């Protein structure tokens, strides 16, 4: 299921953050310039871990939204698809019956 949801996310979730990506790159370059080799390795490990966490949470969010939409679809189909016109007509009939 994980692979299937990942494939769906890759297909439908096309968000670009060019401004934020540029800010991250600039901050990384500044930190790399000002740090020694040990500090850079620690920084890269931290960034890799944060990226993994972010990717996992994005997939979990996408999966939760997909499951919610799927459940709503099943619920609507079980009760018949919603029709505003039909509901409006039923309300009008009810009001007419109450007036009589």
C-alpha positions in Angstrom: 0.0 0.0 0.0 2.9 2.3 0.8 4.3 2.1 -2.8 0.9 2.6 -4.3 0.2 5.7 -2.2 3.7 7.0 -3.0 3.0 6.6 -6.7 -0.3 8.4 -6.4 1.4 11.2 -4.5 4.1 11.5 -7.2 1.4 11.7 -9.9 -1.0 14.2 -8.3 1.0 16.3 -5.8 3.0 18.9 -7.8 3.9 21.6 -5.4 6.8 23.9 -6.2 8.5 26.0 -3.6 11.2 27.8 -5.6 11.4 30.8 -3.2 11.8 28.6 -0.1 14.2 26.2 -1.9 16.4 29.2 -2.8 16.4 30.4 0.8 17.4 27.0 2.1 20.2 26.8 -0.3 21.5 30.2 0.7 21.4 29.4 4.4 23.1 26.0 3.8 25.9 27.7 1.8 26.5 30.3 4.6 26.6 27.6 7.2 29.0 25.5 5.2 31.3 28.4 4.7 31.4 29.2 8.4 31.7 25.6 9.7 34.5 23.1 10.0 34.3 19.6 8.4 32.8 18.0 11.5 30.2 20.7 11.8 29.3 20.3 8.1 28.9 16.5 8.5 26.6 17.0 11.5 24.6 19.7 9.6 24.2 17.4 6.5 23.0 14.5 8.8 20.5 16.9 10.4 19.3 18.1 7.0 19.0 14.6 5.6 17.0 13.5 8.7 14.7 16.5 8.4 14.1 15.9 4.7 13.2 12.2 5.4 10.8 13.3 8.2 9.2 15.9 5.9 8.8 13.4 3.0 7.3 10.9 5.3 4.8 13.4 6.9 3.8 14.6 3.4 3.1 11.1 2.3 1.1 10.5 5.5 -0.9 13.7 4.9 -1.6 12.7 1.3 -2.6 9.2 2.4 -5.0 10.6 5.1 -6.6 12.9 2.6 -7.0 10.1 0.0 -8.6 7.8 2.6 -10.9 10.6 3.7 -12.0 11.3 0.1 -12.4 7.5 -0.5 -14.6 7.1 2.6 -16.7 10.1 1.6 -17.2 8.7 -1.8 -18.3 5.3 -0.5 -20.6 6.9 2.0 -22.2 9.0 -0.7 -22.6 6.1 -3.0 -24.2 4.0 -0.3 -26.8 6.7 0.4 -27.2 7.6 -3.2 -25.3 10.5 -4.8 -26.2 13.9 -3.5 -28.3 16.1 -5.8 -29.0 19.7 -4.8 -32.0 19.9 -7.3 -33.6 16.8 -5.7 -33.1 18.1 -2.2 -34.6 21.5 -3.2 -37.6 19.8 -4.8 -38.1 17.6 -1.8 -38.1 20.7 0.5 -40.6 22.5 -1.8 -42.9 19.4 -1.7 -42.6 19.3 2.1 -43.5 22.9 2.4 -46.4 22.5 0.1 -47.7 19.5 2.1 -47.4 21.4 5.4 -49.4 24.3 4.0 -52.2 22.0 3.0 
